[in-house]
Amino acid sequence: MAEVGSTAGIGGAAMSGPPPAPQETAKRALRMLQRLIAGSTLTEVAAGEGLSPRRARELVAEVVAQRGYDP
């Protein structure tokens, strides 16, 4: 059973510090989109960013919803 004040997040993942700054989040999103456009798979992009494929898919969906996408 988890103790009160534990740093474990949902699914037992440990939090590694404060959330990234908005500029860092935007840079990550741009890198991810560039890799996808270049032909990398979402699984490859996720591994390169240190994310799970599910979290990478969520982030890409957020960016596309915010910015729109015109193929």
Buried (B, 14 or more C-beta within 10 A) or exposed (E): EEEEEEEEEEEEEEEEEEEEEEEEBEEBBEEBBEBBEEEBEBEBBBBEBEBBBEEBBEBBEEBEEEEEEEE
